[in-house]
Amino acid sequence: MLLSQVLLELARIIFSEQLDITRLIYSVLSHTICLLQCQRCQLLLVKTTSSMSSYSSIDEVSN
């Protein structure tokens, strides 16, 4: 897939799937794998408060 096609599809997904954050994250990760031509990618979410931080990791593997 061409770079411009991947970016256009990713923009469409971001605007159409705003209500389901989990599905949106996996779609972004899946398109990132395609765009970077890698086998897997990971997203690290960090939530900080005044006294502590919590982390969440989301993995996606190419098909």
C-alpha positions as CSV (number, residue, x, y, z in Angstrom):
1,M,0.0,0.0,0.0
2,L,1.3,3.4,-0.8
3,L,2.2,5.8,2.0
4,S,-0.5,8.3,1.0
5,Q,-3.1,5.6,0.9
6,V,-2.2,4.3,4.4
7,L,-2.3,7.9,5.8
8,L,-5.6,8.6,4.2
9,E,-7.1,5.3,5.5
10,L,-5.7,6.1,9.0
11,A,-7.3,9.6,8.9
12,R,-10.6,8.0,7.9
13,I,-10.5,5.5,10.7
14,I,-9.6,8.1,13.3
15,F,-12.6,10.2,12.5
16,S,-15.0,7.3,12.1
17,E,-14.1,5.3,15.2
18,Q,-13.9,8.0,17.8
19,L,-16.5,6.4,20.1
20,D,-14.6,3.1,20.5
21,I,-11.2,3.9,21.8
22,T,-10.0,0.3,22.0
23,R,-10.9,-0.4,18.4
24,L,-9.3,2.9,17.4
25,I,-6.0,2.1,19.1
26,Y,-5.8,-1.3,17.4
27,S,-6.6,0.2,14.1
28,V,-3.8,2.8,14.5
29,L,-1.4,0.1,15.6
30,S,-2.3,-2.1,12.7
31,H,-1.8,0.8,10.2
32,T,1.5,1.7,11.9
33,I,2.8,-1.8,11.2
34,C,1.8,-1.5,7.6
35,L,3.3,2.0,7.3
36,L,6.6,1.2,8.9
37,Q,6.7,-2.3,7.5
38,C,7.5,-3.9,10.8
39,Q,6.3,-7.1,12.5
40,R,4.9,-5.7,15.7
41,C,4.4,-2.4,17.5
42,Q,3.5,-1.3,21.0
43,L,1.7,1.6,22.5
44,L,2.5,2.7,26.1
45,L,-0.2,4.7,27.8
46,V,0.9,6.7,30.9
47,K,-1.6,8.2,33.3
48,T,-0.1,10.4,36.0
49,T,-1.6,11.9,39.0
50,S,0.0,14.1,41.7
51,S,1.1,11.1,43.8
52,M,1.6,8.2,41.3
53,S,1.8,7.0,37.8
54,S,0.1,4.0,36.1
55,Y,1.1,2.4,32.8
56,S,-0.7,0.3,30.3
57,S,0.7,-1.4,27.3
58,I,-1.1,-2.4,24.1
59,D,0.6,-4.7,21.6
60,E,-0.2,-5.5,18.0
61,V,1.4,-8.2,15.8
62,S,1.3,-8.2,12.0
63,N,-0.8,-11.0,10.4
